[in-house]
Amino acid sequence: MAIDLAAETAVPADRTVGRPGGRARRPAQRRRTLIAYLFLAPFLALFVTFVIVPAVFGVWISLTNWSPFRDSQDFVGLKNYLDLFTAGSTTSADFWNSMRATGLFVLLSVPFLVIVPLFIAVLLNRRLRGATFFRTVFFAPYVLGVAIVGVIWSYVFDTQSGILNHILGLLGLPRDTPWVVDTPWVWVSLVGVTVWWTAGLNTVIFLAGLKGINTDLYEAAALDGAGAARTFVSVTLPGLRPVMIFITTTTILASANMFGQSFLLTNGGPGNETRTAIMYIADQGLSQNNMAPASAMSYVLFAFLAIISVVNFRLQRERSEKAVS
């Protein structure tokens, strides 16, 4: 009896050995963590080298009068930033005109880059013959480089000998539409090319989101007598809300950084009507060697995009919370 009592009251020296999360598993966890960091090391090295270091160096450049032709660089503080907000400075008017062009392109392109892929994805999500073929057709333009896209559509939109104007002439429509040399046609051309080129990616993402919606919800909606429109509003859109947040945000960022289409198709024209912020920053930094003002412009653009992204996430999250409640 005394032996049993002693055995019951005795406390093992270390009861954590062998337990989940105990000391016996700590070396294994550390080993797995080390292996994970080893696999991440190449990406982290590239990320630090080509993202973090240039970003920090860019901040320093924006606070100086940096020039590749100077032996020494002088610290000027926020002067480059203040010049952007000072009327009459050498960079203010042109920069804000380019920001206006960027904002206009975002407003014109983003709705089409969200609505059109969503509509196509809903159609392709149905059990249709050749659905895989059509998915490939819609996604195929996305794999093309911007140079190829620019060359193809420059021939299509050419005012004198373009294919598009020739077809319009055969249909009895005006055959001299200035697609890439006059407003508002330049915006129609840039938005149309961008939608044709990049909508396939958003379509594939929407398709993946549609596959993740519980089919029981559609069956319940059918039993309640909901039609196609009601089912889309009450089941499909709420189920796609996380995907919608991602697509909307990334599409806004991509459209705000548009460069290749405008550079190759319109060269920023007519005048500077379609010269986006990225085009102006590249011109000032790389062509004019005004690296310090260009760096300041890039961080002002970054601040605007960061604010827009945060606001978009907050609005979408509030809608999700209201829908759940």
C-alpha positions in Angstrom: 0.0 0.0 0.0 2.8 2.3 0.9 4.5 1.5 -2.4 1.4 2.2 -4.4 0.9 5.6 -2.5 4.5 6.5 -3.2 4.1 5.6 -6.9 1.0 7.7 -7.2 2.5 10.7 -5.5 5.8 10.6 -7.2 6.3 13.2 -9.9 8.3 12.3 -13.0 11.4 14.3 -13.6 10.2 15.5 -17.0 6.7 14.8 -18.2 7.1 16.9 -21.3 9.3 14.3 -22.9 7.3 12.6 -25.6 4.3 15.0 -25.4 3.3 17.0 -28.5 5.1 20.3 -28.2 7.4 19.0 -25.6 11.2 19.2 -25.5 11.5 16.0 -27.5 9.9 17.7 -30.5 11.7 21.0 -30.2 14.8 19.9 -32.1 12.6 18.5 -34.9 10.7 21.8 -35.1 13.9 23.8 -35.2 15.2 21.5 -38.0 12.0 22.0 -40.0 12.2 25.7 -39.5 15.8 25.8 -40.6 15.0 23.8 -43.7 12.1 26.1 -44.5 14.4 29.2 -44.3 17.0 27.4 -46.4 14.4 26.9 -49.2 13.3 30.5 -48.8 16.9 31.9 -48.8 17.3 32.2 -52.6 14.0 34.2 -52.9 14.9 36.3 -49.8 18.3 37.1 -51.3 16.7 38.2 -54.6 13.9 40.1 -52.8 16.4 42.0 -50.6 18.8 42.7 -53.5 16.3 43.8 -56.1 13.4 45.2 -54.0 14.5 46.3 -50.5 17.9 47.7 -51.4 16.6 49.7 -54.4 13.7 50.9 -52.4 15.9 52.2 -49.6 18.3 53.7 -52.1 15.5 55.4 -53.9 14.3 57.1 -50.7 17.8 58.4 -50.2 18.0 59.6 -53.8 14.7 61.5 -53.5 16.1 63.4 -50.5 19.2 64.6 -52.4 20.1 66.3 -55.7 21.5 63.0 -56.9 22.9 62.9 -60.5 25.1 60.3 -62.2 27.2 63.3 -63.4 28.0 64.7 -60.0 31.0 63.6 -57.9 29.1 64.4 -54.7 25.5 64.4 -53.8 24.0 67.1 -51.5 21.1 66.4 -49.1 18.1 68.7 -49.9 15.5 67.2 -47.6 11.9 67.2 -48.9 12.6 69.8 -51.6 11.9 67.3 -54.5 8.6 66.4 -52.9 7.6 70.0 -52.2 8.4 70.9 -55.8 5.7 68.4 -56.9 3.1 70.3 -54.9 4.4 73.8 -55.8 2.7 75.4 -58.8 5.1 76.7 -61.3 7.9 74.3 -60.5 9.7 72.5 -63.3 8.0 69.1 -62.5 4.7 70.0 -60.9 2.4 70.6 -63.9 3.8 67.7 -66.0 3.7 65.2 -63.1 0.1 66.0 -62.2 -1.0 65.8 -65.8 0.5 62.4 -66.0 -1.2 61.4 -62.8 -4.5 62.6 -64.3 -3.9 60.4 -67.3 -3.1 57.5 -65.0 -6.3 58.0 -63.0 -8.4 58.3 -66.1 -7.0 55.0 -67.5 -7.7 53.3 -64.1 -11.3 54.6 -64.1 -11.9 53.5 -67.6 -10.1 50.1 -67.6 -10.7 48.6 -64.1 -14.5 48.1 -64.5 -14.1 46.3 -67.7 -11.2 44.2 -66.3 -13.5 43.1 -63.5 -16.9 42.8 -65.1 -15.9 41.2 -68.4 -13.8 38.4 -66.8 -16.5 37.7 -64.3 -19.1 37.4 -67.0 -16.9 35.1 -69.1 -16.0 33.0 -66.0 -19.7 32.5 -65.1 -20.3 31.3 -68.7 -17.3 29.0 -68.7 -18.2 27.6 -65.3 -21.2 25.9 -66.9 -21.0 22.4 -68.3 -20.4 23.4 -71.9 -18.7 21.5 -74.7 -15.3 22.9 -75.5 -15.1 24.9 -72.2 -11.4 24.0 -71.9 -10.7 25.2 -75.4 -12.4 28.6 -74.7 -10.5 29.0 -71.4 -7.3 28.6 -73.4 -8.5 31.1 -76.0 -9.3 33.7 -73.4 -6.0 33.2 -71.5 -3.7 32.9 -74.5 -3.2 36.7 -75.0 -1.9 37.1 -71.5 1.2 35.1 -72.2 2.2 37.5 -75.0 4.8 40.2 -74.2 3.9 43.8 -74.3 6.1 44.4 -77.3 4.3 41.8 -79.3 0.9 43.2 -78.3 2.0 46.7 -79.3 3.2 45.7 -82.7 0.1 43.6 -83.5 -2.4 46.4 -82.5 -0.4 49.2 -84.1 -1.1 47.5 -87.4 -4.7 46.9 -86.5 -5.3 50.5 -85.4 -3.3 52.3 -88.2 -5.5 55.1 -89.5 -4.4 54.8 -93.2 -3.9 51.0 -93.7 -5.1 49.4 -90.5 -7.2 46.3 -90.5 -9.9 47.7 -88.3 -10.6 50.7 -90.4 -10.6 48.5 -93.5 -13.2 46.2 -92.0 -15.3 49.2 -90.8 -15.2 50.6 -94.4 -16.5 47.3 -95.8 -19.4 47.5 -93.3 -20.2 51.0 -94.5 -18.9 52.7 -91.4 -16.3 55.5 -91.3 -12.9 54.1 -92.3 -10.7 56.9 -91.1 -11.2 56.7 -87.3 -8.0 58.1 -85.6 -7.7 55.2 -83.1 -4.2 56.1 -81.8 -3.8 59.8 -82.7 -6.8 61.6 -81.4 -9.0 61.7 -78.3 -11.3 60.0 -77.2 -10.3 57.2 -79.5 -6.9 56.8 -78.0 -8.5 55.9 -74.7 -10.8 53.4 -76.4 -7.8 51.8 -78.1 -5.7 51.6 -74.9 -8.6 50.2 -72.8 -9.6 47.8 -75.5 -6.1 46.4 -75.9 -5.6 46.1 -72.2 -8.8 44.2 -71.7 -8.1 41.9 -74.6 -4.5 41.3 -73.3 -5.0 40.9 -69.5 -8.7 39.8 -68.9 -7.7 36.2 -69.3 -5.8 36.1 -66.0 -8.8 37.5 -64.1 -11.1 35.1 -65.8 -9.0 32.1 -64.6 -8.9 33.5 -61.1 -12.7 34.0 -61.1 -13.1 30.5 -62.4 -11.1 29.1 -59.5 -13.3 31.2 -57.1 -16.4 29.8 -58.6 -15.2 26.2 -58.2 -14.8 27.0 -54.5 -18.5 28.0 -53.9 -20.5 25.3 -52.2 -22.9 23.7 -54.7 -25.4 23.1 -51.9 -26.1 26.9 -51.8 -27.1 26.8 -55.5 -29.4 23.8 -54.8 -31.0 25.7 -51.8 -31.5 28.7 -54.0 -33.2 26.6 -56.7 -35.5 25.0 -54.1 -36.5 28.5 -52.9 -37.4 29.4 -56.5 -34.6 31.9 -57.1 -33.9 32.7 -60.7 -30.6 33.1 -62.4 -30.2 36.8 -61.5 -31.2 36.3 -57.9 -28.9 33.3 -57.5 -26.0 35.3 -59.0 -26.6 38.2 -56.6 -27.3 36.2 -53.5 -25.0 33.2 -53.9 -22.3 33.8 -56.6 -21.2 37.4 -55.7 -21.0 36.8 -51.9 -19.0 33.6 -52.5 -16.6 35.5 -54.8 -16.1 38.4 -52.4 -12.6 37.4 -51.3 -11.6 36.8 -54.9 -13.2 40.1 -55.9 -11.1 42.0 -53.3 -7.9 40.4 -54.7 -8.8 41.0 -58.4 -9.9 44.6 -57.9 -6.9 45.5 -55.9 -4.3 43.9 -58.2 -6.1 45.3 -61.3 -6.0 48.8 -59.9 -2.3 48.5 -59.2 -1.6 47.0 -62.6 -3.6 49.7 -64.4 -1.9 52.5 -62.5 1.4 51.1 -63.6 0.5 51.0 -67.3 3.4 51.9 -69.5 3.9 49.6 -72.5 0.6 50.0 -74.2 0.7 53.8 -74.2 4.4 53.9 -75.0 4.1 51.6 -78.0 0.7 52.6 -79.4 0.4 56.3 -78.7 3.8 57.4 -77.4 1.9 59.4 -74.8 0.0 61.3 -77.5 -1.8 63.2 -78.7 0.4 65.7 -77.0 0.8 64.3 -73.6 -2.8 63.2 -73.2 -1.9 59.5 -72.6 1.5 60.0 -71.0 1.0 58.1 -67.7 2.9 58.7 -64.5 5.2 55.7 -65.1 6.0 57.1 -68.5 6.8 60.5 -67.1 8.9 59.1 -64.3 10.9 56.9 -66.7 11.5 59.9 -69.0 12.7 62.1 -66.2 14.8 59.5 -64.5 16.3 57.6 -67.5 16.2 60.1 -70.4 16.6 63.4 -68.6 18.8 62.1 -65.8 16.7 63.8 -63.2 16.9 60.9 -60.9 16.1 62.7 -57.7 12.8 64.3 -58.8 11.8 61.0 -60.5 12.4 59.1 -57.3 10.2 61.5 -55.4 7.5 61.1 -58.0 7.6 57.3 -57.7 7.1 57.5 -54.0 4.2 59.9 -54.3 2.6 57.5 -56.8 3.3 54.6 -54.3 1.6 56.6 -51.5 -1.5 57.1 -53.6 -1.7 53.4 -54.6 -1.1 52.3 -51.0 -4.0 54.5 -49.8 -6.3 53.2 -52.6 -5.4 49.6 -51.7 -6.1 50.1 -48.0 -9.4 51.9 -48.7 -10.5 49.1 -51.1 -9.7 46.4 -48.5 -11.5 48.2 -45.8 -14.6 48.8 -47.9 -14.7 45.2 -49.0 -14.2 43.9 -45.5 -17.0 46.1 -44.1 -19.3 44.8 -46.8 -18.3 41.2 -46.0 -19.0 41.8 -42.3 -22.4 43.4 -43.0 -23.3 40.5 -45.3 -22.4 37.9 -42.6 -24.3 39.8 -39.9 
